[in-house]
Amino acid sequence: MKTLAELAAIREKTKKNIVLREESDENTRVVVGMATCGIAAGARPVLAAFIDEINKRGLKNITVTQTGCIGVCRLEPIVEVYEPGKEKVTYVKMDADKVAKIVTDHLVNHRPVVEYTIEDALK
Amino acid sequence: MKELSLHILDIAQNSVKAGATEIKILVDEQPAENALRIVIEDNGSGMDKAFLERVTDPFTTTRTTRKVGLGIPLFKQAAELTGGKFEITSEVGVGTKVTAQFVYDSIDRMPLGDMPFTITTLLGSKPGIEWIYEHKYGKNTFTFSSREIIRQIGDIDYNQPEIVEWIAQYISEQLQNLYGEV
């Protein structure tokens, strides 16, 4: 059984990362749209897949947060990636299968996956 | 929505937006009585009578990005499809309580789905909210309280992937216990 002591240990470990991050100012944010439209379209498994992939690869300096309706409900689930010093990248019609590619290509290698972006979808 | 847990996620977001500082989620499964009850209760801003009367209408919303709000109508429909009931009570300045009652064995009752990830998603939605998640199955009860976590180990960042994963696994372990699968 899991105990809260384990959680305390994880927190200590992530705290160190947070300090490092603040110093290096290299925090990447992954933001998932989580309003009715996003949830109905499958945003929660997408968020879960990001958590899973980031943990599997042991990536640091990345937080996964949520926002409300972004306003283009027909393209949900929508995910925005904010890398420091770069333009925001908006991914649309997301599913759990697309997440792995975004994590490896974009979050690890800093090359956005153009074919999943809103620009590509609206072409 | 494909799962009741997604409705819970969606409806509890309303509580977050209503500025609640304490949000309680109850999932009460009583197969012997053929009943499943979901209650989401908050101490947020509440709604006045006029808004409350219109709130199950899809063309009522507080959102500004468009003019329809489907969260509550969809949840109501999910309950009523099973032959169950749906009720919202609210008072301005006090809070809101949403109760959905389902017929447990109805073929139209959606599965409960992934409660652990609904809870971790809610925990990460906005800092500073006290979450209480109580889940009953027959005579067994499991309670998850964010205040209890703070009391025992202090404040934590619910947007850290490692922490999210740990809490989801913790809740899922506790639910397995609750269902007596361990």
Chai-1 contact restraints between the chains, C-beta under 6 A:
chainA,res_idxA,chainB,res_idxB,connection_type,confidence,min_distance_angstrom,max_distance_angstrom,comment,restraint_id
A,K2,B,Y170,contact,1.0,0.0,6.0,A-B,restraint_1
A,K2,B,E173,contact,1.0,0.0,6.0,A-B,restraint_2
A,L4,B,Q152,contact,1.0,0.0,6.0,A-B,restraint_3
A,L4,B,I153,contact,1.0,0.0,6.0,A-B,restraint_4
A,L7,B,W166,contact,1.0,0.0,6.0,A-B,restraint_5
A,A8,B,I153,contact,1.0,0.0,6.0,A-B,restraint_6
A,I10,B,E162,contact,1.0,0.0,6.0,A-B,restraint_7
A,I10,B,I163,contact,1.0,0.0,6.0,A-B,restraint_8
A,I10,B,W166,contact,1.0,0.0,6.0,A-B,restraint_9
A,R11,B,I156,contact,1.0,0.0,6.0,A-B,restraint_10
A,T14,B,Q160,contact,1.0,0.0,6.0,A-B,restraint_11
A,T14,B,E162,contact,1.0,0.0,6.0,A-B,restraint_12
A,T36,B,D10,contact,1.0,0.0,6.0,A-B,restraint_13
A,T36,B,L70,contact,1.0,0.0,6.0,A-B,restraint_14
A,T36,B,G71,contact,1.0,0.0,6.0,A-B,restraint_15
A,I39,B,L6,contact,1.0,0.0,6.0,A-B,restraint_16
A,I39,B,L9,contact,1.0,0.0,6.0,A-B,restraint_17
A,I39,B,D10,contact,1.0,0.0,6.0,A-B,restraint_18
A,A40,B,M1,contact,1.0,0.0,6.0,A-B,restraint_19
A,R44,B,F117,contact,1.0,0.0,6.0,A-B,restraint_20
A,R44,B,T121,contact,1.0,0.0,6.0,A-B,restraint_21
A,A48,B,F117,contact,1.0,0.0,6.0,A-B,restraint_22
A,I51,B,P161,contact,1.0,0.0,6.0,A-B,restraint_23
A,I51,B,V164,contact,1.0,0.0,6.0,A-B,restraint_24
A,I51,B,E165,contact,1.0,0.0,6.0,A-B,restraint_25
A,I54,B,P161,contact,1.0,0.0,6.0,A-B,restraint_26
A,N55,B,P161,contact,1.0,0.0,6.0,A-B,restraint_27
A,N55,B,E162,contact,1.0,0.0,6.0,A-B,restraint_28
A,N55,B,E165,contact,1.0,0.0,6.0,A-B,restraint_29
A,T63,B,N159,contact,1.0,0.0,6.0,A-B,restraint_30
A,V64,B,P161,contact,1.0,0.0,6.0,A-B,restraint_31
A,T65,B,N159,contact,1.0,0.0,6.0,A-B,restraint_32
A,Q66,B,S125,contact,1.0,0.0,6.0,A-B,restraint_33
A,C69,B,T65,contact,1.0,0.0,6.0,A-B,restraint_34
A,G71,B,T65,contact,1.0,0.0,6.0,A-B,restraint_35
